[in-house]
Amino acid sequence: MTTTAATDTKLPASVAGRSLPAFGTTLSLWVTDVRQLERVEWVVRSWIEAVDAACSRFRDDSDLARANRKAGKALPVSPVLLDAVEAAREMARLTGGLYDPTVGRAVVAAGYDQSFDTLPKVRDRRTGRPVPAGRWAEILIDRSATTITVPKGVSLDLGGSAKGWTVDTALDLCWLELGQDAFSVGLCISAGGDIAVAGPPPAGGWPVRLAEALDSEAAPDDDWVALRSGAIATSGALRRRWTMGDGEAHHIIDPRTGAPGRSCWRLVTVMASQCLVADTAATAAWLLGEEAPRWLGSIGVQGRLVANDGTVTRVGLPQA
């Protein structure tokens, strides 16, 4: 259900990369100068650890978990969580609430109450009733006191924005670490298929395959995108699914209902200047349904939408 970075066979021999587990998926990074790989990997690993400690819903000691437990009260937290939540609120504004970080209780009610790696794929019953969201504007951030106040009765979940935001910030941190070398080094980072690039790309651009899953085999009729700048992300509900007592459930919660969403789209891919925007806009468009192409055009991003019958609609991209 995600865009996937190209295999090494599609990249020049001069490009070097590493992959590591992160956020319940795989994070991969590539550089066009192998001499810079160790520096870049160190920056990315350090950043992932900081984000996990601040934003993980599955760690009792994370800043996010503590803030959710103290909902209704101002709680001192790390600047990393404040930045992540601020980015989430910006995306809620952009999408008119179709992306909403206050869906935490609804996500748990749908059965997604633990890491997907350990989540039982068959569950007897839901852990609660669907809880509509819509309270993102009530989140209070006090930068001077470094505190956050989660609205009473609300639980935050940053799963819909954190990967994209993490990738964008990781690229910024790598750029700072490389200094003058950054002007001659191309960088590509993918978190579960949410991909962003910076610096001079390899010849022909970074080849990105559009696929339903990171581990899917490449096929002759796959669509490929040459990414030279910006970011790309894909959303869909094909893979992260499980069975409840009353039917199937998945990870894309519709904030308007609090239940797993339904869509006329199988997959929605978005290309934007930031991975944060591409990530959240793809999910919002999936939830929006038939109005998605018009909406994507209105916010100035490019899109590729695959309907459930296989029909492809492109927004701002040449027709195949």
C-alpha positions in Angstrom: 0.0 0.0 0.0 3.0 2.2 -0.1 5.3 3.7 -2.7 8.5 1.7 -2.6 12.0 2.9 -3.4 13.8 1.3 -6.3 15.9 -1.7 -5.8 19.7 -1.3 -6.1 19.6 -2.7 -9.6 17.8 0.5 -10.8 20.3 2.8 -9.2 23.9 3.7 -10.3 26.7 1.8 -8.6 27.8 5.0 -7.0 24.7 5.2 -4.9 25.0 3.6 -1.4 22.2 2.8 1.0 21.2 1.3 4.3 17.9 0.0 5.8 16.9 -0.2 9.4 13.7 -1.0 11.3 11.7 2.0 12.5 8.1 2.9 13.3 6.9 -0.7 12.7 8.2 -0.6 9.2 11.5 -0.2 7.3 13.4 3.1 7.0 15.9 3.2 4.1 18.4 5.9 3.1 20.6 6.4 0.1 23.4 8.8 -0.8 25.0 9.5 -4.1 28.4 9.7 -2.4 29.3 6.6 -0.5 31.9 8.5 1.6 29.0 10.3 3.3 26.9 7.2 4.1 28.2 6.8 7.7 27.5 10.4 8.6 24.1 10.4 7.2 23.2 7.0 8.8 24.3 8.3 12.2 22.1 11.4 11.9 19.1 9.4 10.8 19.5 6.8 13.5 19.8 9.4 16.2 16.7 11.2 14.9 14.6 8.1 14.8 15.5 7.3 18.4 14.4 10.9 19.4 11.1 10.6 17.5 10.3 7.2 18.9 10.9 8.4 22.5 8.7 11.4 21.9 5.9 10.2 19.6 5.4 6.5 19.9 1.9 5.4 20.8 3.3 2.0 21.8 5.8 3.1 24.5 4.4 3.8 27.9 7.3 6.1 28.6 7.0 8.2 25.4 6.0 11.9 25.7 2.9 11.2 23.6 1.8 8.4 26.0 2.3 10.6 29.0 0.4 13.5 27.4 -2.5 11.2 26.6 -2.6 9.9 30.2 -2.7 13.5 31.5 -5.3 14.7 29.0 -6.9 17.9 30.2 -3.7 19.1 32.0 -0.6 20.9 30.8 2.3 18.5 30.7 6.0 19.3 30.1 7.3 17.4 27.1 10.2 17.4 24.7 10.4 20.0 21.9 10.3 17.0 19.5 6.7 16.2 20.4 5.7 19.8 20.3 7.1 20.1 16.8 5.4 16.8 15.7 2.0 17.9 17.0 2.3 21.4 15.5 3.0 19.8 12.2 0.0 17.5 12.7 -2.2 20.5 13.4 -1.1 22.2 10.2 -2.0 19.2 8.2 -5.4 19.1 9.9 -6.0 22.6 8.8 -4.8 21.8 5.2 -7.1 18.8 4.9 -10.1 20.4 6.6 -9.9 17.8 9.4 -9.8 14.7 7.1 -6.4 14.1 8.7 -6.9 14.5 12.5 -4.4 13.7 15.3 -7.2 13.4 17.8 -8.3 10.0 16.5 -6.4 8.1 19.1 -9.4 6.7 20.9 -11.0 5.7 17.6 -7.9 3.9 16.5 -7.8 1.8 19.7 -11.6 1.2 19.5 -11.0 -0.3 16.0 -8.6 -2.8 17.5 -5.3 -1.1 16.7 -4.2 -1.0 20.3 -0.6 -2.4 19.9 2.2 -2.4 17.3 1.0 -4.0 14.0 3.8 -6.5 14.3 2.2 -8.0 17.4 -1.4 -7.2 16.6 -3.6 -10.3 16.4 -5.0 -10.5 12.9 -8.2 -12.0 14.2 -9.9 -10.4 17.2 -13.1 -11.4 19.0 -14.6 -8.0 19.4 -13.8 -4.3 19.3 -12.2 -2.7 22.3 -14.7 0.2 22.2 -17.3 2.1 20.2 -16.3 4.3 17.2 -15.4 7.8 18.5 -15.6 10.7 16.1 -12.6 13.0 16.3 -12.6 16.7 15.2 -11.0 18.2 18.3 -7.5 19.0 16.9 -8.0 22.7 17.2 -8.3 22.3 21.0 -4.8 21.0 21.4 -2.8 23.6 23.4 0.9 24.1 22.9 2.9 26.5 25.1 6.3 26.9 23.6 7.7 29.1 26.4 6.8 26.5 29.0 7.4 23.6 26.7 4.1 22.0 27.6 1.2 20.4 25.7 -2.4 20.1 26.8 -4.3 17.2 25.2 -8.1 18.0 25.3 -9.9 16.1 28.1 -11.4 12.9 26.8 -9.0 12.9 23.8 -6.1 10.7 22.9 -3.6 11.8 20.2 -2.3 9.5 17.5 0.3 10.8 15.1 0.5 7.8 12.8 -1.0 9.7 9.9 1.7 12.4 9.9 4.7 11.4 11.9 6.5 9.3 9.2 6.3 12.1 6.6 7.4 14.7 9.1 10.2 12.5 10.4 11.5 12.1 6.8 11.4 15.9 6.1 13.2 16.7 9.3 15.8 13.9 8.8 16.7 15.4 5.5 17.1 18.9 7.1 19.3 17.4 9.8 21.5 15.6 7.3 21.9 18.7 5.3 23.1 20.6 8.4 25.5 17.7 9.2 27.0 17.6 5.7 27.6 21.4 5.6 29.3 22.4 2.4 29.3 18.8 1.2 25.5 18.9 1.1 25.6 20.9 -2.2 27.2 17.9 -3.9 25.5 15.0 -2.3 22.1 13.6 -3.2 20.0 12.2 -0.4 16.9 9.9 -0.4 15.0 8.7 2.7 12.1 6.4 2.8 10.0 5.6 5.9 7.7 2.7 5.0 7.5 4.1 1.4 7.0 7.8 2.4 9.9 9.2 0.4 11.6 12.5 0.2 14.9 13.6 -1.6 17.3 16.5 -1.3 20.4 17.6 -3.1 21.5 16.7 -6.6 19.8 13.4 -7.7 21.5 10.6 -9.6 21.3 10.7 -13.4 17.6 10.4 -14.4 16.4 11.1 -10.9 15.6 8.7 -8.0 13.5 5.8 -9.5 10.5 5.1 -7.3 8.1 2.2 -7.9 4.5 2.6 -7.1 3.3 -0.6 -5.4 0.9 -2.0 -2.8 3.6 -3.0 -0.4 7.3 -2.6 0.2 7.9 -6.3 -0.1 5.9 -6.8 -3.3 7.8 -8.2 -6.3 8.5 -5.8 -9.2 6.4 -6.5 -12.3 6.9 -5.4 -15.9 3.7 -3.2 -15.9 4.6 -1.4 -12.6 4.5 2.4 -12.7 7.7 4.2 -11.9 8.3 7.8 -11.0 11.7 9.6 -11.4 11.8 11.8 -8.3 14.3 14.7 -8.7 13.0 16.9 -5.8 10.3 16.9 -3.2 8.5 13.9 -1.9 6.0 11.1 -2.7 3.7 9.0 -0.6 0.9 6.5 -1.1 -2.1 5.7 1.0 -4.5 2.8 1.0 -6.1 0.2 3.2 -5.0 -3.0 1.4 -2.4 -4.4 3.8 -2.7 -3.1 7.4 -6.0 -5.0 8.1 -7.3 -7.4 10.7 -10.6 -9.1 11.4 -12.9 -8.1 14.2 -16.0 -10.0 15.5 -18.3 -7.8 13.3 -16.1 -7.6 10.2 -12.8 -6.4 8.8 -11.0 -3.3 10.2 -7.9 -1.3 9.0 -5.7 1.5 10.1 -7.2 4.5 8.2 -9.8 5.9 10.5 -12.4 8.4 9.2 -12.3 11.3 11.8 -15.9 12.1 10.9 -17.2 8.7 12.1 -14.4 7.3 14.2 -14.7 4.0 12.2 -12.3 2.6 9.6 -13.0 4.5 6.4 -14.3 3.4 3.1 -13.2 4.7 -0.3 -13.7 4.3 -4.0 -9.9 4.4 -4.3 -7.6 1.4 -4.0 -4.5 3.5 -3.7 -3.8 7.2 -3.7 -0.3 8.5 -4.5 0.6 12.2 -3.9 3.7 14.1 -5.0 4.4 17.3 -3.0 7.2 19.6 -1.9 7.2 18.0 1.6 6.8 14.4 2.6 4.5 15.6 5.5 2.1 17.1 2.9 2.3 14.1 0.5 1.7 11.6 3.4 -1.4 13.4 4.9 -2.8 14.5 1.6 -2.8 11.0 0.2 -4.7 9.7 3.2 -7.2 12.6 3.1 -7.8 12.1 -0.6 -8.4 8.4 0.0 -11.1 9.3 2.6 -12.5 12.1 0.4 -13.6 9.7 -2.4 -14.8 11.0 -5.7 -14.0 14.6 -4.8 -10.3 13.8 -4.2 -8.9 14.7 -7.7 -10.4 18.2 -7.6 -9.2 18.7 -4.0 -5.7 17.6 -4.7 -5.5 20.0 -7.6 -6.9 22.8 -5.4 -4.0 22.4 -2.9 -1.4 22.4 -5.7 -0.1 18.8 -5.5 0.2 16.0 -8.0 -1.6 12.8 -7.7 -2.2 9.3 -9.1 -5.4 7.7 -7.9 -6.2 4.0 -8.6 -9.9 3.2 -8.3 -11.1 -0.1 -7.0 -11.8 -1.3 -10.5 -8.2 -0.5 -11.6 -9.0 2.8 -13.4 -6.2 5.4 -13.0 -6.8 9.1 -12.6 -3.9 11.5 -12.7 -3.8 15.0 -11.2 -1.1 17.3 -12.6 0.7 14.4 -14.2 0.7 13.4 -17.9 -1.6 10.6 -18.8 0.0 7.3 -19.5 
